[in-house]
């Protein structure tokens, strides 16, 4: 008779009873990725619709944030890697069923595109600066002529980037707070909202401020609806999902979630933007910064709280 010994994995360090491997660098990466995706989406959309002249803050100034945000986000991701010398192996294959593979390839394409986009506006953004070499001037002119083609490439990639930041978490079946199909659309909507908030900060014309105030208000309403849908879905779920939800509703992250995300990050900006639409003057920096703070805190809370949740076995 052959004897078999089964050894439990319940005491694996940093894995059970809960994960202890993802912290602020990952939350920062998810936030900056969503922010970049939001700005990229609006810049590409208005360019594809031939409305870029009406929204200079979108296509010129806010786009400067994108390559910076993506670079910082990638540095945070690289910092968090355990085996840093092997990151290149992500690019030796394409796995359609892997969110990390999707994210790696999208970032590889969209990051240089964002640099090229900003460079195509170099002479307009910095009119007093002269490019040192003639071939750079020709390259800028070439990029400016093909900006609409870049917009058609960036538009779907920005949506994939925004939704991937949520799917990256929802793919972890062992963590019930993350294992929720609503996270992809929720993170995409949150990223679009933070992108609109960043654009509002840089808007100079009344048209842009009014337009993106309305856009951001609509996105906040959608985001609130998705959060309610997520909570109701987990309330109707199994005992494991109810236990996971207790962390946000009545647990250690309740004050942070409702204080920073729901109230400061969504409800107060929505109220301020609503009264702005009705003619009351509100300093644009207040709702914009609150939306950005709420977006960052939402990702910090989801990353930290999600690692605590587990299945009962």
C-alpha positions as CSV (number, residue, x, y, z in Angstrom):
1,X,0.0,0.0,0.0
2,X,1.3,3.4,-1.0
3,X,1.1,6.1,1.7
4,X,0.3,9.7,0.7
5,X,0.8,12.7,3.0
6,X,-1.4,15.8,2.4
7,X,0.1,19.0,3.7
8,X,-2.1,22.0,4.2
9,X,-1.1,25.3,2.7
10,X,-2.9,27.3,5.4
11,X,0.4,28.6,6.9
12,X,2.1,29.8,3.7
13,X,3.8,33.1,4.6
14,X,2.2,36.2,3.2
15,X,-0.6,34.2,1.5
16,X,-2.8,32.7,4.2
17,X,-4.9,33.7,6.0
18,X,-4.6,36.8,3.9
19,X,-2.3,38.4,1.4
20,X,0.4,40.8,2.5
21,X,2.1,41.5,-0.7
22,X,0.3,44.5,-2.4
23,X,0.5,47.9,-0.8
24,X,0.6,51.5,-1.8
25,X,2.8,51.2,-4.9
26,X,0.1,49.0,-6.5
27,X,-2.7,51.3,-5.5
28,X,-0.7,54.3,-6.9
29,X,-0.1,52.4,-10.1
30,X,-3.9,51.6,-10.5
31,X,-4.8,55.2,-9.8
32,X,-2.3,56.7,-12.2
33,X,-3.2,54.2,-14.9
34,X,-6.9,55.1,-14.5
35,X,-6.2,58.8,-14.5
36,X,-4.0,58.4,-17.7
37,X,-6.7,56.3,-19.3
38,X,-9.4,59.0,-18.6
39,X,-7.3,61.8,-20.1
40,X,-6.3,59.7,-23.1
41,X,-9.9,58.8,-23.8
42,X,-11.2,62.4,-23.8
43,X,-8.2,63.7,-25.9
44,X,-8.6,60.9,-28.4
45,X,-12.4,61.2,-28.5
46,X,-12.5,65.0,-29.2
47,X,-9.7,64.7,-31.8
48,X,-11.5,61.8,-33.6
49,X,-14.6,64.0,-33.6
50,X,-12.7,67.0,-35.0
51,X,-13.5,69.0,-31.9
52,X,-9.9,69.3,-30.7
53,X,-9.7,73.1,-31.4
54,X,-12.6,73.7,-28.9
55,X,-10.9,71.8,-26.0
56,X,-7.2,72.9,-25.9
57,X,-6.9,71.9,-22.2
58,X,-7.8,68.3,-23.1
59,X,-5.7,67.7,-26.1
60,X,-2.7,69.8,-25.1
61,X,-2.1,70.6,-21.5
62,X,-3.9,67.7,-19.7
63,X,-2.1,65.3,-22.0
64,X,1.2,66.3,-20.5
65,X,0.1,64.6,-17.3
66,X,-0.3,61.2,-19.1
67,X,3.3,60.2,-19.9
68,X,4.4,61.5,-16.5
69,X,1.6,59.5,-14.8
70,X,2.3,56.3,-16.8
71,X,6.0,56.6,-16.1
72,X,5.5,57.0,-12.4
73,X,3.0,54.2,-12.3
74,X,5.3,51.9,-14.1
75,X,8.2,52.8,-11.7
76,X,5.9,52.0,-8.8
77,X,5.0,48.7,-10.4
78,X,8.6,47.9,-11.1
79,X,9.5,48.8,-7.5
80,X,6.9,46.3,-6.2
81,X,8.2,43.4,-8.4
82,X,10.0,40.7,-6.5
83,X,12.0,39.4,-9.5
84,X,12.7,42.7,-11.3
85,X,15.2,41.2,-13.8
86,X,12.5,39.0,-15.3
87,X,9.8,41.5,-16.1
88,X,10.7,41.2,-19.8
89,X,9.3,37.7,-19.8
90,X,5.8,39.3,-19.9
91,X,6.6,40.2,-23.5
92,X,7.6,36.8,-24.7
93,X,4.0,35.7,-25.1
94,X,0.4,36.9,-25.3
95,X,-2.1,35.3,-23.1
96,X,-5.6,36.5,-23.9
97,X,-7.0,35.0,-20.6
98,X,-4.5,36.9,-18.5
99,X,-5.3,40.5,-17.4
100,X,-1.6,41.1,-16.6
101,X,-0.7,40.1,-20.2
102,X,-3.3,42.5,-21.5
103,X,-2.1,45.3,-19.3
104,X,1.6,44.7,-20.1
105,X,1.0,44.9,-23.9
106,X,-1.4,47.8,-23.7
107,X,1.1,49.8,-21.6
108,X,3.9,48.9,-24.0
109,X,1.9,50.5,-26.9
110,X,0.1,53.4,-25.2
111,X,3.0,54.8,-23.2
112,X,5.1,55.7,-26.3
113,X,2.0,56.9,-28.0
114,X,1.3,59.4,-25.2
115,X,4.9,60.8,-25.5
116,X,4.4,61.1,-29.3
117,X,1.1,62.9,-28.8
118,X,2.6,65.5,-26.4
119,X,5.5,66.0,-28.8
120,X,3.1,66.7,-31.7
121,X,2.0,69.8,-29.7
122,X,5.5,70.9,-28.7
123,X,5.5,74.1,-30.7
124,X,2.0,75.1,-29.5
125,X,2.7,74.2,-25.8
126,X,6.1,75.8,-25.8
127,X,6.0,78.5,-28.5
128,X,9.2,80.2,-27.2
129,X,11.2,77.1,-27.3
130,X,12.9,76.0,-30.6
131,X,13.7,72.4,-31.3
132,X,17.5,72.0,-31.6
133,X,17.5,69.8,-34.8
134,X,15.6,70.3,-38.1
135,X,14.7,66.6,-38.3
136,X,12.8,67.0,-35.0
137,X,10.7,69.9,-36.5
138,X,9.9,67.6,-39.4
139,X,9.0,64.8,-37.1
140,X,6.7,67.1,-35.1
141,X,5.0,68.2,-38.3
142,X,4.5,64.6,-39.3
143,X,3.0,63.6,-36.0
144,X,0.7,66.7,-36.1
145,X,-0.6,65.5,-39.5
146,X,-1.2,62.0,-38.2
147,X,-2.7,63.0,-34.8
148,X,-6.2,61.8,-35.8
149,X,-4.7,58.4,-36.7
150,X,-3.1,58.3,-33.3
151,X,-6.5,59.2,-31.7
152,X,-8.2,56.2,-33.4
153,X,-5.5,53.9,-31.9
154,X,-5.6,55.5,-28.5
155,X,-9.4,55.4,-28.1
156,X,-9.8,51.6,-27.7
157,X,-6.5,51.3,-25.9
158,X,-7.5,53.8,-23.3
159,X,-10.7,51.9,-22.6
160,X,-8.8,48.7,-22.2
161,X,-6.3,50.4,-19.9
162,X,-9.0,51.8,-17.7
163,X,-11.0,48.6,-17.4
164,X,-8.0,46.5,-17.0
165,X,-7.1,48.2,-13.7
166,X,-10.3,46.7,-12.2
167,X,-10.2,43.4,-14.0
168,X,-6.6,42.9,-12.6
169,X,-8.2,42.6,-9.1
170,X,-11.4,40.8,-10.1
171,X,-9.4,38.0,-11.6
172,X,-8.2,36.9,-8.1
173,X,-10.9,34.3,-7.4
174,X,-9.5,33.6,-3.9
175,X,-10.3,37.1,-2.7
176,X,-14.1,37.6,-2.5
177,X,-14.0,41.4,-2.2
178,X,-12.1,41.5,-5.5
179,X,-13.9,38.6,-7.2
180,X,-16.6,40.9,-8.5
181,X,-17.4,41.5,-12.2
182,X,-18.4,45.1,-11.5
183,X,-14.9,46.1,-10.7
184,X,-13.9,46.5,-14.3
185,X,-16.6,49.0,-15.3
186,X,-16.3,50.7,-11.8
187,X,-12.6,51.3,-12.2
188,X,-13.1,52.5,-15.8
189,X,-15.7,55.0,-14.7
190,X,-13.6,56.2,-11.8
191,X,-10.6,56.6,-14.1
192,X,-12.7,58.7,-16.6
193,X,-13.9,60.8,-13.6
194,X,-10.4,61.5,-12.3
195,X,-9.3,62.3,-15.9
196,X,-12.2,64.8,-16.3
197,X,-11.3,66.3,-12.9
198,X,-7.7,66.8,-14.0
199,X,-8.9,68.4,-17.2
200,X,-11.1,70.7,-15.2
201,X,-8.1,71.9,-13.2
202,X,-6.3,72.9,-16.4
203,X,-9.3,74.3,-18.3
204,X,-9.2,78.0,-19.2
205,X,-12.3,78.6,-21.2
206,X,-15.9,78.7,-20.0
207,X,-16.9,76.1,-22.6
208,X,-14.4,73.5,-21.3
209,X,-15.2,74.1,-17.7
210,X,-18.9,73.9,-18.3
211,X,-18.6,70.8,-20.5
212,X,-16.3,68.8,-18.2
213,X,-18.3,69.8,-15.1
214,X,-21.3,68.1,-16.7
215,X,-19.3,65.1,-17.8
216,X,-17.7,64.6,-14.4
217,X,-21.1,64.9,-12.7
218,X,-22.5,62.3,-15.0
219,X,-19.6,60.0,-14.3
220,X,-19.9,60.5,-10.5
221,X,-23.6,59.5,-10.7
222,X,-22.7,56.3,-12.7
223,X,-19.9,55.5,-10.3
224,X,-22.2,55.8,-7.3
225,X,-24.7,53.5,-9.1
226,X,-22.0,50.9,-9.8
227,X,-20.9,51.0,-6.1
228,X,-24.5,50.5,-5.0
229,X,-24.7,47.7,-7.5
230,X,-21.5,46.1,-6.1
231,X,-22.7,46.3,-2.5
232,X,-26.2,45.0,-3.3
233,X,-24.7,42.1,-5.3
234,X,-22.5,41.1,-2.4
235,X,-25.4,41.4,0.0
236,X,-27.3,38.9,-2.1
237,X,-24.2,36.6,-2.3
238,X,-22.9,33.8,-0.1
239,X,-21.7,34.0,3.5
240,X,-18.1,34.5,2.3
241,X,-19.1,37.6,0.3
242,X,-21.1,39.0,3.2
243,X,-18.1,38.6,5.4
244,X,-15.9,40.3,2.8
245,X,-18.5,43.2,2.6
246,X,-18.4,43.6,6.4
247,X,-14.9,45.1,6.0
248,X,-16.4,48.0,4.1
249,X,-19.8,48.1,5.8
250,X,-19.3,48.0,9.5
251,X,-15.6,47.0,9.6
252,X,-12.2,48.5,9.8
253,X,-12.3,50.2,6.4
254,X,-15.9,51.6,6.8
255,X,-14.8,55.1,7.9
256,X,-12.2,55.4,5.2
257,X,-14.6,54.1,2.5
258,X,-17.6,56.2,3.3
259,X,-15.6,59.2,4.5
260,X,-13.0,59.6,1.7
261,X,-14.6,57.7,-1.2
262,X,-18.4,58.2,-0.9
263,X,-18.7,61.5,0.9
264,X,-15.5,63.5,0.1
265,X,-14.8,61.8,-3.3
266,X,-18.3,61.6,-4.8
267,X,-21.2,63.2,-2.9
268,X,-19.6,66.6,-2.1
269,X,-18.0,67.0,-5.6
270,X,-21.4,66.0,-7.1
271,X,-23.2,68.7,-5.0
272,X,-20.6,71.4,-5.9
273,X,-20.7,70.6,-9.6
274,X,-24.5,70.6,-9.5
275,X,-24.7,74.1,-8.0
276,X,-22.0,75.2,-10.5
277,X,-24.2,74.1,-13.3
278,X,-27.1,76.1,-11.8
279,X,-25.0,79.3,-11.9
280,X,-23.3,79.4,-8.5
281,X,-19.6,80.0,-8.7
282,X,-17.5,77.3,-7.1
283,X,-13.7,77.3,-7.3
284,X,-13.0,74.4,-9.7
285,X,-10.0,73.3,-7.6
286,X,-12.3,72.1,-4.8
287,X,-14.4,69.4,-6.6
288,X,-11.5,68.4,-8.8
289,X,-9.1,67.7,-6.0
290,X,-11.8,65.9,-4.0
291,X,-12.5,63.6,-7.0
292,X,-8.8,62.9,-7.4
293,X,-8.4,62.2,-3.7
294,X,-11.4,60.0,-3.7
295,X,-10.1,58.1,-6.7
296,X,-6.8,57.4,-5.0
297,X,-8.3,56.4,-1.7
298,X,-10.8,54.1,-3.5
299,X,-7.9,52.1,-4.9
300,X,-5.9,52.1,-1.7
301,X,-8.9,50.8,0.2
302,X,-9.8,48.1,-2.4
303,X,-6.2,46.9,-2.6
304,X,-5.7,46.8,1.2
305,X,-9.1,45.5,2.2
306,X,-9.3,43.0,-0.6
307,X,-6.2,41.2,0.6
308,X,-7.8,40.6,4.0
309,X,-10.8,38.8,2.6
310,X,-10.7,35.1,2.0
311,X,-12.9,32.1,1.5
312,X,-13.8,30.0,4.5
313,X,-12.3,26.6,4.0
